[in-house]
Amino acid sequence: MLGARSTYREIMDDMSITDDRIDAALEELTVINRLLGGDRVSISGIARITGSAPTNRPLRILDCGAGGSDLVHALKALACPVQVTALDLNFRACHYSGKQLSPLSVVNASAFRLPFRERSFDIVHAALFCHHFNEAELRLILTEWSRVARIGIVINDLRRSVLALLGITLLTRLFSHSAMVRHDGPLSVRRGFLKKELSNIASGFGEVTITRHWAFRWLISIALTEGRLGGIRI
């Protein structure tokens, strides 16, 4: 286990970067996420809190901090129709997603102030997003997510450990051509979480379940009070 969470910011946290460095990083991160099974973690979390899918409309999911919108491909594994809205604060990331996955609905906005009405979505999902923030910031973000979600919240993020740090450092040094990925990959692990940290952050928002998954991932599902019983309420 590593020590305290790092407070250093990643290169990708600089929203002024809107050139092809973002494209190169998102392409590599999509491949890494797929190879290491990150997509499967998200699907497990979504399946955990939905119960049965709505019968009269698609399942509405807000993918927050969507990056390259990997979730859209992963959701093909679900047996129900899904409507995804991808949200990212970086304009270039939004452009990348819209270009790759047209006609995906893409919104350029902040997770701290979502431009949506209450209960606009069934589920809010975030993969490899929460480690970019401190605990106080995450509590504010979760407040916004719980406002716009009807059923629950699914978080797929990194577990802080020495083995994870060694693994991602080796992987990025050997195979990455993106300076952003080589820098941010190991730092992301240092900014990852311990279970007790996640429990503190998520407490009070609903029924919280936290499980470990390959490779060095946490899956946090929060079933919101009003959507917890009987699957999805229409």
N, C-alpha and C positions, 0 to 999 in steps of 0.2 A: 504494500500500500504506500502511496506517496503521502507527502505532508499536506498542509493546507492548500486549498484551491488557489491556483495562480490568479492574480489580478491583472496580468498583462493583457492588453487588447490584441486581438488577431488582426492581420492585415485586412482580412475580409470585413472587419468592423468599420473600416474607413469608407463611408458612403460616397466620398468624392471620387472613388475609383470606379469609373464607368467605361473602361476600355476593354480590349479583348483579353486582358488578364483574367477578367471575371469569367468569360466564356471558357477559357482553357482550364481554369480551376473547376468550374461546374462540370465539364466533361469528365475530368479525372475523378471527381468526387462521386459522380453517378456510377462509374465503373467500380470504384472501391466499395461503395455502399452495396451494390448488387453482389459482388464477389464475397463480401463478408456477411451477407445475410441480413442487412439492415432492413430491406423491404419486408421480409417475413416478420420481423419484429412489429412493424407498424400494422400489418394485416392482423396479427394476433391480437393486438390491442383494440383495434376497431371491432373485430369479431367478439371480443370479450364483453363489450358494453352495449352492443346494439340489440342483443336478444334476437328478435325477428325483424327483418327489413320491412319498411313501409310498403304497402301493396298498391297504393294509389299514386305514388311519385317516387323519383329517385332519392336515394340517401344523400343528403346535402352535407358536404364536408368542406370546412375551411382549412386549407393547408397553410399554416403560418410560418413565415421564414422559409418559403418554399424552395428557394434556390433554383435548381434545375428541374423542379417538379417531378422527382422520381416517383412520388406516390401515385401519379396517374397510371403509370405502367403496372405498378404493384397491385392496384385495385382491380385489375382484370381477373384476379384470383377469387374475388368475391362473387357470390351467386346472385347478386342483386344489382340493379342499375344504380350508378353513382354519379353525382354531379359535384365536381370539384371546383372550388375557387382558390386560386393560388395568390397568396399575399406575400410581398417582399418589399423592404424599404429601399433596396438598391435598384435603381431604374434599369441598369444594364441586365440584372438578373431577371427582371420582369420581361424585358425585351427578348432575352434568350428563351425563356419559357414559352412566351407567345409565339415565337418563331418556330420552335421545335414541336410544339403541341397545339397548333391552331386547330380548332377554335376554342382553346382553353380560356376560361374566364380568368384574367390576371388583373390584380389590383396593386398599385404602388402606394403603400401606406404603412404607418407604424403600428406595431402590435400594442403599443401603449394607448392608442386611441383609434380603435377600429371604426371604419366608416359604415357600420351596419347597425340595423335595428336589433332590439332584443330578440333572441331566439330565431335569428335568421338562418341558423344552421343546426343540423342534428349533432354534429361532432366537430370539435376543433382539434386538429392534429398538428404536431410539431416534431420534426425529426432533426437532431443535431442542431438545435436552435437554442435551447434553454441554457446551455453552458456558456453562452456569450454574455450572460447577465449575472449580477449578484443577487443575493436572496431577497433583498428589499425590492429590487426591480422585478423579480419574478413574481412576487406576491401581487404587484400592480398588474402585471400582464395576466396572471391567472384570474384576477378580478374581471378584467375585460373579456377574457375567454369564457368565463362562466356566465357573463351577461348575454353573449351572442349564441351560446350553445343550448340546445334543448335537452340533449341526452347526456353528453359527457365530453371529456377531454382525454386525448391520448398523446403521451409524450414518449418519444424514443430518443434516448440520449446516452452519453458515454459514462462508463464506470472508470473512476480514477484508480489506476493500479500501475505498478512497476512493469508488469508483463505487457500491459496494453501500451505503455510508453515505448518500451523496447521494440515491440512489434510494429507500431506505426512509424517509428523512426527508421527502422530497417526497410520497411515497405516503401516509404516515400523516397528514401535515398537511392534505392535500387531502381525504382520504376517511374518516379514522378519527373515530368519535364516542366512542371509549374513551380516557380519560386514561391508562389503564394501557398500552394499545398504543402511543399516541403517545410515551410515555416509554420503554417497554421496547424498542420496535422498533429505534431507532437504537443504543441501548445494547447490544442483542444483537449487532449487527454489530461493535461495538467489542470485544465479548467473543468474537468468532469466531476462527477458526484460520488459521494458515499451515500448509503441508504438512509442513514439518519438525517443527512442534509436534505434529501428529497422529502422525507417524512415531515420535517419541519416546514418546508416550503409549501407542501400540498395540504397540510392539515387545515380543516375548517371549510374546505370547498366541496366536500361530498364524500362518497365512499371510495377511499383510496386503496389501490392494489399496486404493489411494487414487486416486480420479479426480475431475476437475472436472465439474460439471453446471450447467445453467441453473437458476435465476438465482442466481449466486454461492453455489453449494452445493458441499460436499464429500460424496462418497459413500465411506465407509470400510467395507469388508467384511473380516471376520476369519474365515477358515476354521479352525476348531479342529482340532487334530492328529488326534483320533480320528474326526472326521467328514469328513475332507478328501477321502478317496478313495472313489470309487464312489457319489457322491451321498449320499442320506440312508440311514443305517444304522438298521434297525429292530431 
